[in-house]
Amino acid sequence: MKTDYIGKPANRVDGAAKVTGEAKYAAEFNVPDFLHGVVVSSAIAKGKIMRLDTRAALALEGVVQVFTHENRPNLAWFDRSYQDEDSPPGAPFRPLYDEKILFSMQPIALVVAESFELARYAASLVHVEYKSESHQSDLEANREKAYKPKKYKGAEPSPRGNAAEAITQAEVRIKAEYMHPGEHHNPLEMHASTVVYQPDGTLLVYDKTQGVQNSQKYITNIFGLSKAEAHVISPFVGGAFGSGLRPQYQLFLAVLAAQELKRSVRVVLTRQQMFSFGHRPATVQQVELGAAPDGELQAIIHEAFAETSQFEDYTENLVNWSAMLYRCHDVQLAHKVVALDVYTPLDMRGPGGASGVYALESAMDELAYQLHMDPLELRLKNYTDIDLSKNNPFSSKELRACYQQGAERFGWAQRHPTPRSMRDGHNLIGWGLATGAWEVEQQKASAKAVLSLDGKLTVSSATSDIGTGTYTIMTQIAAETLGLPLEKVDFKLGDSSLPEAPLQGGSWTAPSVGSAVKAVCEKVGEMLFSQSRQLPDSPFANAKFTDVTFANGQMHLKNSASQALSIIDIMRQSDLHSVEAEATAKPESKQKKYSMFTHSAVFVEVKVDEDFGTVRVTRVVSAIAGGRVLNPKTAESQIIGGIVWGIGMALEEESVMDHNFGRFMNHDLAEYHVPVNADIHDLDVIFVEEHDAIVNPIGAKGLGEIGIVGTAAAIANAIYHATGKRVRDLPITLDKLL
């Protein structure tokens, strides 16, 4: 039996539950005698409700109630009660608050009935009369109204040097504008909440969320409940990609109905309603680069315009990448937002990074052609080991190895530099490259461990698993730390009553919760060690804890494996029925001296039909420097998923706004195109060896975002190499190439 699991592939411990249907999602929990709620959505984008007639709906037998702004109970008054852990500055949206309409498809009523079919039909009978007002939903048309937000997510973009002057002195310059539309998350599982009204008046809430404690805080603050009165559970999430970072309005409506009716209530949003809250914001980005003839960067100017709502200022780390990715001493950055009559944008896989790096890396490719220089050579020419935006060294940076190993695997040396020079019959072949980066963060997190006399270890933390493999990697960390078989470890998550954990987002779950799991298991190990020293003839009587290690169900001396005691024997001889501990892990002060990032080099081959302009991404090699890889199998799956998202961003995904109505037109999976199996060909992932003792105790950097960052740019650059046509507005569809 070997118990060294970290860094080795392991099957998902939750895999069997998912493929057999045992795993339950928010709308699947069996609840006796529950009511169904169906949301009525606004038909206008801005204005107010003049008349709302619910009589026809209420007249139907089996319809219990229709909740509107006219009959909702008095709830929390201040904005802070409606804010959550991911709220941007501003006044959060309050469902059913008043007659005002702030965005298209705003929830304006909840019909509650004995069956879903009845509730849906009754919702169609709710008659609403509006007074429409002129709305604005076009970012480009309102760019002159852009303003600098009072507060940014992450660091505020700050200049260095004098880029405006340096750009005029540069011998080689490029200036271009890059655009991408809004995009929606579209997880397979729609947002849903099942609220169980229990006999004692407390609520058991099954919610689709990336943070059960965030959902719990949201509803306790609004409805004046204690934590004991609102227990939130979310053991499985059918994809979220950021859409579950904030509590969505179905949670508010389901809790409201359950509280008022004193009945269990389930509310599930439709696919169309999934387009009514939060999306990757559309952006327009202007990038200007200046360089010497040898390729040395002399100036970077990056200005971005992004949409936000009228009631919150949403921002992302959109332009900051241009200050840290390359060596350049004169950099000017600006990030402005335009308030539109839409719902507040929402973090979507690789928020800010996927968008900002697309513009920067496309501009770098354009500069390479202007210089008649290999795009890889240009990036190596401007490589930096210092994050010049903060003047910090990187905690680790193996990006050079990413370039080298990725280029070798891809065959980059065989690339012919001239656009339209590589062919396969009637297909033009293009090879493109881009760099990726994503910030590494460790958040404060806690975990609990209980080791029982049968050798079973239960570890728990209120984190989530949105499909990334959290159950599995936490099981691996716990099992290796205490030297137990995987099957003897049970990791529990998705329960608000468990030890505190941050939202699952930002690629910080593995570093944050993983460090807490390691810490609590080490604490259990110390307790076992302390007991073992007191046993008769103990081999550890004169040892220190640093002298021992755990493996194969035993504790033994590091320098003498034969000097060992089994964990179960230690507990039995010590008359211990169980060993329990809790631990908290948080960032260390030494991290402040360093910049911490994952890095990638993305190499892409495309084939473009010369006659029809259709694009196929035939090969991708993504080389990742992500610190210690906890499970190569689930990690590779993460990166592949990110690459697929990058393909969607580059070629297919677009939330099309009809500005006449201020509404997204393609609000279903028939018209909102995402990559399918036929779009995916040869995806190759390389994990470059990278050791980092600074980022966190387990040396892992998190891999949820890095797979998408840079991928769209690499595809766009490959399309230019294939066709000689530079398309700067995503997605790159055939009409833009013909």
Secondary structure as GFF3:
##gff-version 3
##sequence-region A 1 738
A	DSSP	alpha_helix	15	20	.	.	.	ID=ss1
A	DSSP	beta_strand	35	41	.	.	.	ID=ss2
A	DSSP	beta_strand	47	53	.	.	.	ID=ss3
A	DSSP	alpha_helix	55	58	.	.	.	ID=ss4
A	DSSP	beta_strand	63	67	.	.	.	ID=ss5
A	DSSP	three_ten_helix	79	82	.	.	.	ID=ss6
A	DSSP	beta_strand	100	101	.	.	.	ID=ss7
A	DSSP	beta_strand	107	113	.	.	.	ID=ss8
A	DSSP	alpha_helix	116	124	.	.	.	ID=ss9
A	DSSP	beta_strand	127	132	.	.	.	ID=ss10
A	DSSP	three_ten_helix	140	145	.	.	.	ID=ss11
A	DSSP	alpha_helix	163	169	.	.	.	ID=ss12
A	DSSP	beta_strand	172	180	.	.	.	ID=ss13
A	DSSP	beta_strand	192	197	.	.	.	ID=ss14
A	DSSP	beta_strand	203	207	.	.	.	ID=ss15
A	DSSP	alpha_helix	212	223	.	.	.	ID=ss16
A	DSSP	three_ten_helix	227	229	.	.	.	ID=ss17
A	DSSP	beta_strand	230	233	.	.	.	ID=ss18
A	DSSP	alpha_helix	249	261	.	.	.	ID=ss19
A	DSSP	beta_strand	265	268	.	.	.	ID=ss20
A	DSSP	three_ten_helix	273	275	.	.	.	ID=ss21
A	DSSP	beta_strand	283	291	.	.	.	ID=ss22
A	DSSP	beta_strand	297	308	.	.	.	ID=ss23
A	DSSP	alpha_helix	321	324	.	.	.	ID=ss24
A	DSSP	beta_strand	331	339	.	.	.	ID=ss25
A	DSSP	alpha_helix	353	371	.	.	.	ID=ss26
A	DSSP	alpha_helix	375	381	.	.	.	ID=ss27
A	DSSP	beta_strand	386	387	.	.	.	ID=ss28
A	DSSP	beta_strand	392	393	.	.	.	ID=ss29
A	DSSP	alpha_helix	399	410	.	.	.	ID=ss30
A	DSSP	three_ten_helix	412	414	.	.	.	ID=ss31
A	DSSP	beta_strand	423	424	.	.	.	ID=ss32
A	DSSP	beta_strand	427	439	.	.	.	ID=ss33
A	DSSP	beta_strand	445	452	.	.	.	ID=ss34
A	DSSP	beta_strand	457	460	.	.	.	ID=ss35
A	DSSP	alpha_helix	470	481	.	.	.	ID=ss36
A	DSSP	three_ten_helix	486	488	.	.	.	ID=ss37
A	DSSP	beta_strand	489	492	.	.	.	ID=ss38
A	DSSP	alpha_helix	509	533	.	.	.	ID=ss39
A	DSSP	three_ten_helix	545	547	.	.	.	ID=ss40
A	DSSP	beta_strand	548	551	.	.	.	ID=ss41
A	DSSP	beta_strand	554	557	.	.	.	ID=ss42
A	DSSP	beta_strand	560	566	.	.	.	ID=ss43
A	DSSP	alpha_helix	567	573	.	.	.	ID=ss44
A	DSSP	beta_strand	578	585	.	.	.	ID=ss45
A	DSSP	three_ten_helix	589	593	.	.	.	ID=ss46
A	DSSP	beta_strand	597	609	.	.	.	ID=ss47
A	DSSP	beta_strand	615	625	.	.	.	ID=ss48
A	DSSP	alpha_helix	632	651	.	.	.	ID=ss49
A	DSSP	beta_strand	657	658	.	.	.	ID=ss50
A	DSSP	beta_strand	663	664	.	.	.	ID=ss51
A	DSSP	three_ten_helix	677	679	.	.	.	ID=ss52
A	DSSP	beta_strand	682	687	.	.	.	ID=ss53
A	DSSP	alpha_helix	711	723	.	.	.	ID=ss54
A	DSSP	alpha_helix	734	737	.	.	.	ID=ss55
###
